[in-house]
């Protein structure tokens, strides 16, 4: 598979405005084609996810076992990375046939959180951390998910290489709890404070664990509901059934963390991807950064994509965050063709290859790429294009 060159030499011959026009035209065609098939596809993926969860719980009481763990884990991943992720990005707001509860305004709102997306992460915090900051500050210092920066403590640690490697599985097995939920809370509360004209609430992410709100809305509800309340429903079958259900649920959470780590953390990390020092200046610049700062995994086919949590179309998703999942499937070959036409590197590898590259960055064996030619719109560009939707950023 092609990878990025050592430096951004492709910029020397790139007609950035032509690249932007081709992607704009593709985006317009994709949006015009949205229809009932995209809503039906979401419903099918949800059915598959519910089937996994149902079979997982139906067998969880028997004994701790890998089948129940895998099924429960996949069901949780579907609710997060496929349903919550794409719905909160407004992927189904204008799709004919999509239910009102699968629009960004209604999804997981109020009491519907328990039905739609019961998770460690508060939906409103996710919207700030992921949909706003990560998507429109990709690879910058303001990107809360910039792995190379976030793992400086490990990269710079005075530890032997084997010790650093040993810490990676521990991080992968717990990162939703120890990183994602606190970090999302940190970003959301600080952005909200700045919008009120107040000082940031938290100086460091670790400070959030002392905030009663994160315990009230994240840690306690999900922890007690998932690992205590639901297993207790098996009490009529005896203490062993309760224990087995609880054990399978805990193991499934660990598996979900590891699975999520493999298909999320690796999306924008590796020595063949770029990070940036300045904000984007226009839509053309935005498009370019989403491509050279992201990677795809193996694509094609609902089963393959289901197992990847539909995060294997990361380039297309970052270019057009408000497209539904099936639309990403449909446009992927064309996005790749446009990149090849304009000489823009389009990175696509297996999850396993990307995990290896990500770990190398995490422990300091490799660095992300930088190139000043990617920092500003070139003077040769025609008049500025419309900027990406960042007006609501703090």
Buried (B, 14 or more C-beta within 10 A) or exposed (E): EEBBEEBBEBBEEBBBBBBBBBBBEBBEEBEEEBEEBBBBBBBEBBEBBEBBBEBBBEBBBBEBBEEBBBBBBBBBBBBBBBBBBBBBBBBBBEBEBBEEBBBBEBBBBEEEBEEBBBBBBBBBBBBBBBBBBBBBBBBBEBBBBBBBBBBEEBBEBEBEEEEBBEBBEEBBBBBBBBBBBBBBBBBBBBBBBEEEEEEEBBEEBEBBEEBEEBBEBBBEBBBEEBBEEBBEEBEEEEEEBBBBBBBBBBBBBBBBBBBBBBBBBBBBBBBBBBBBEEBBBBBBBBBBBBBBBBBBBBBEEBEEBBBBBBBBBBBBBBBBBBBBBBBBBBBBEBBBEBBEEBBBBBBBBEBEBBBBBBBBBBBBBBEBBBBEEBBEBEEEBEEEBEBBBEEEEB
